[in-house]
Amino acid sequence: MGDLSGKAALVTGAGRGIGAGIARRLARDGAQVICNYSRAAAEAEALAAEIGGEAFAVKADITDLAQIDTMFAEISRRIGHLDILVNNAGRGGSAPLAETTPEMFDAIFALNTRGTFFVTKAASSLLRDGGRIINISSTTTRVRMAGLATYAASKSAVEALTRNWAPEFAPRRITVNSVVPGIVDTDLIAYMSDERKARSVATVPLGRMGRPEDIADVVAFLASDDARWVTSHEIVASGGN
């Protein structure tokens, strides 16, 4: 894919799952990767060590504005700029409307939507012209499935942010896009029973559950110069769903 040498990339929620896959792929393409984490300290530190070079891990719970500010102060102090922002940190959750509490609703939106919003706001002054903002959404925004309304709504908001930020950042040649994964084998779907996972996989035309690298490769394309003319779009990576 593209050469990201000399580029600095921040991946939120990089401690495991899709985020870790994205961090590895961007590093393989030459980027200096900053691995954000909230609770997965050991995993993020190990990932930064595995990637090597100038990679480092930085702690911030992105539902907390003060921690976001602290994270970007550290990034500014250590490298002074960003070229790629991947808003990957997120949480799942499934409950019918009648069982959804205000606490459940607020927790999902605080991370998936509010966190994405304020991380991007904080990153905007560090992003160099010609940079990339890549938001991770979900195919739940397109399906009709009982129990996923809150999670799907939080990711639908992320897609709306993508479309409206694209013209805002366009004068600086910063592209803004979303990657929309289908079901991917990570701990985000740990709440699902084996039977439910099997039913979900049965609906995938390509016949298997996604892997983090399937999503990471699409992110790498959007981060590269090959995607310089792509902005304000959602790219679905779902095995055909």
C-alpha positions as CSV (number, residue, x, y, z in Angstrom):
1,M,0.0,0.0,0.0
2,G,1.1,3.6,0.4
3,D,4.3,4.8,2.0
4,L,3.6,6.5,5.3
5,S,7.2,7.2,6.2
6,G,7.5,10.5,8.0
7,K,3.8,10.4,9.1
8,A,2.6,10.3,12.7
9,A,-0.6,8.4,13.4
10,L,-2.8,8.4,16.6
11,V,-5.0,5.3,16.9
12,T,-7.5,5.5,19.8
13,G,-8.3,2.2,21.5
14,A,-5.2,0.6,20.2
15,G,-4.6,-1.8,23.0
16,R,-6.4,-4.7,21.4
17,G,-8.8,-5.8,18.6
18,I,-9.3,-3.7,15.5
19,G,-7.3,-0.8,17.0
20,A,-4.2,-3.1,17.5
21,G,-4.6,-4.4,14.0
22,I,-4.7,-0.8,12.6
23,A,-1.7,0.2,14.6
24,R,0.4,-2.7,13.3
25,R,-0.6,-2.0,9.7
26,L,0.1,1.7,9.8
27,A,3.5,1.0,11.4
28,R,4.2,-1.6,8.7
29,D,3.6,1.1,6.1
30,G,6.1,3.4,7.8
31,A,4.1,5.6,10.2
32,Q,5.1,6.5,13.7
33,V,2.2,5.2,15.7
34,I,0.8,6.5,19.0
35,C,-1.2,3.8,20.7
36,N,-3.9,5.3,22.9
37,Y,-5.5,3.1,25.6
38,S,-7.8,3.6,28.5
39,R,-7.5,0.4,30.6
40,A,-5.4,-2.0,28.4
41,A,-2.1,-0.6,29.6
42,A,-0.1,-3.8,29.3
43,E,-1.4,-4.6,25.9
44,A,-0.8,-1.1,24.5
45,E,2.7,-0.9,25.9
46,A,3.5,-4.4,24.5
47,L,2.1,-3.3,21.1
48,A,4.3,-0.2,21.0
49,A,7.3,-2.3,21.9
50,E,6.4,-4.9,19.2
51,I,6.0,-2.1,16.6
52,G,9.3,-0.6,17.6
53,G,10.8,2.5,16.1
54,E,9.4,5.7,17.6
55,A,6.0,4.1,18.5
56,F,4.7,4.9,22.0
57,A,1.6,4.3,24.1
58,V,-0.4,7.1,25.8
59,K,-3.2,6.7,28.3
60,A,-6.4,8.6,28.1
61,D,-10.0,7.7,28.7
62,I,-11.5,9.7,25.9
63,T,-14.8,10.1,27.7
64,D,-12.9,12.5,30.0
65,L,-12.1,15.9,28.4
66,A,-9.2,16.5,30.9
67,Q,-7.6,13.2,29.9
68,I,-8.0,14.1,26.2
69,D,-6.2,17.4,26.8
70,T,-3.4,15.6,28.7
71,M,-2.9,13.1,25.9
72,F,-2.6,15.8,23.3
73,A,-0.3,17.8,25.4
74,E,2.0,14.8,25.6
75,I,1.8,14.2,21.9
76,S,2.6,17.9,21.2
77,R,5.5,17.7,23.6
78,R,7.0,14.5,22.1
79,I,6.4,15.0,18.4
80,G,4.6,18.3,17.8
81,H,2.3,17.2,15.1
82,L,-0.1,14.5,13.7
83,D,-0.8,13.4,10.1
84,I,-3.4,10.6,10.7
85,L,-6.1,10.3,13.3
86,V,-8.0,7.0,13.6
87,N,-11.0,7.3,15.9
88,N,-11.3,3.6,16.8
89,A,-12.1,3.5,20.5
90,G,-15.6,2.3,21.1
91,R,-17.8,0.1,23.1
92,G,-20.7,-2.2,22.2
93,G,-23.8,-3.1,24.0
94,S,-27.1,-4.8,23.3
95,A,-30.4,-4.3,25.2
96,P,-34.0,-3.8,24.1
97,L,-35.5,-0.3,24.6
98,A,-37.4,-1.3,27.7
99,E,-34.2,-2.5,29.4
100,T,-31.9,0.3,28.3
101,T,-31.1,2.5,31.3
102,P,-29.9,6.1,31.1
103,E,-26.5,4.9,32.4
104,M,-26.1,2.4,29.5
105,F,-27.2,5.0,26.9
106,D,-24.8,7.6,28.2
107,A,-21.9,5.3,28.5
108,I,-22.2,4.2,24.8
109,F,-22.6,7.7,23.5
110,A,-19.9,9.1,25.8
111,L,-17.2,6.9,24.2
112,N,-18.5,6.2,20.7
113,T,-19.8,9.7,19.8
114,R,-18.7,12.3,22.3
115,G,-15.2,10.8,22.6
116,T,-14.8,10.8,18.8
117,F,-16.0,14.4,18.6
118,F,-13.7,15.9,21.2
119,V,-10.6,13.8,20.3
120,T,-11.0,15.2,16.7
121,K,-11.5,18.7,18.0
122,A,-8.3,18.4,20.1
123,A,-6.4,16.8,17.2
124,S,-7.3,19.4,14.7
125,S,-4.6,21.9,15.7
126,L,-1.9,19.2,15.5
127,L,-3.0,17.7,12.2
128,R,-0.8,18.9,9.4
129,D,-2.3,20.0,6.1
130,G,-2.9,17.0,3.8
131,G,-3.7,14.7,6.8
132,R,-6.3,12.1,7.4
133,I,-9.2,11.5,9.8
134,I,-10.6,8.0,9.8
135,N,-13.6,7.1,11.9
136,I,-14.6,3.6,12.7
137,S,-18.3,3.0,12.4
138,S,-20.4,-0.2,12.2
139,T,-22.8,-2.0,9.9
140,T,-25.3,-1.8,12.7
141,T,-26.1,1.6,11.2
142,R,-27.6,-0.2,8.2
143,V,-29.3,-3.2,9.6
144,R,-32.5,-3.7,11.5
145,M,-31.8,-5.7,14.6
146,A,-33.7,-5.6,17.9
147,G,-31.6,-4.5,20.8
148,L,-28.9,-2.6,19.0
149,A,-30.6,0.8,18.8
150,T,-28.4,2.6,21.2
151,Y,-25.1,1.3,19.7
152,A,-26.3,1.8,16.1
153,A,-27.4,5.4,16.9
154,S,-24.0,6.2,18.4
155,K,-22.3,5.0,15.2
156,S,-24.8,6.7,13.0
157,A,-23.8,9.9,14.7
158,V,-20.2,9.2,13.9
159,E,-21.1,8.8,10.2
160,A,-22.9,12.1,10.3
161,L,-19.8,13.8,11.8
162,T,-17.7,12.3,9.0
163,R,-19.9,13.7,6.3
164,N,-20.1,17.2,7.9
165,W,-16.4,17.4,8.9
166,A,-15.2,16.6,5.4
167,P,-16.0,20.0,3.9
168,E,-14.8,21.7,7.1
169,F,-11.4,20.2,6.8
170,A,-11.2,20.3,3.0
171,P,-9.5,23.7,2.7
172,R,-6.5,22.1,4.5
173,R,-6.7,19.0,2.2
174,I,-7.4,16.8,5.2
175,T,-9.8,14.0,4.2
176,V,-12.4,12.6,6.5
177,N,-13.9,9.2,6.0
178,S,-15.5,6.3,7.9
179,V,-14.7,2.6,7.7
180,V,-17.8,0.5,8.4
181,P,-16.9,-3.0,9.7
182,G,-19.3,-5.9,9.8
183,I,-19.0,-8.5,12.5
184,V,-15.3,-8.8,13.5
185,D,-13.8,-11.4,15.9
186,T,-12.8,-9.1,18.8
187,D,-13.8,-8.7,22.4
188,L,-16.4,-6.1,21.4
189,I,-18.8,-9.0,20.6
190,A,-18.0,-10.9,23.7
191,Y,-21.6,-10.4,24.9
192,M,-22.9,-12.5,22.0
193,S,-23.6,-16.2,22.5
194,D,-21.9,-18.7,20.2
195,E,-25.3,-19.4,18.6
196,R,-25.8,-15.7,17.8
197,K,-22.3,-15.4,16.4
198,A,-23.0,-18.5,14.2
199,R,-26.2,-16.9,12.9
200,S,-24.4,-13.7,12.1
201,V,-21.6,-15.5,10.2
202,A,-24.2,-17.4,8.3
203,T,-25.4,-14.1,6.8
204,V,-21.9,-13.1,5.5
205,P,-21.6,-13.8,1.8
206,L,-17.9,-14.4,2.0
207,G,-18.6,-17.0,4.6
208,R,-16.5,-16.0,7.7
209,M,-16.2,-13.5,10.5
210,G,-14.0,-10.6,9.9
211,R,-10.5,-10.2,11.4
212,P,-8.9,-7.0,12.6
213,E,-6.5,-7.0,9.6
214,D,-9.5,-6.9,7.2
215,I,-10.4,-3.6,8.7
216,A,-6.8,-2.4,9.1
217,D,-6.1,-2.8,5.4
218,V,-9.0,-0.5,4.5
219,V,-7.8,2.1,7.0
220,A,-4.3,1.9,5.5
221,F,-5.7,2.7,2.1
222,L,-7.6,5.7,3.4
223,A,-4.4,6.9,5.2
224,S,-2.3,6.6,2.1
225,D,-1.8,9.1,-0.8
226,D,-3.8,6.7,-3.0
227,A,-7.0,8.0,-1.2
228,R,-6.1,11.7,-1.6
229,W,-9.4,12.2,-3.6
230,V,-11.7,10.3,-1.3
231,T,-13.5,12.2,1.4
232,S,-16.9,12.3,3.1
233,H,-17.5,8.6,2.5
234,E,-18.2,5.5,4.4
235,I,-16.4,2.4,3.1
236,V,-18.1,-0.8,4.2
237,A,-15.8,-3.8,5.0
238,S,-18.3,-6.5,5.9
239,G,-17.7,-9.5,3.7
240,G,-20.6,-8.6,1.6
241,N,-23.3,-7.7,4.1
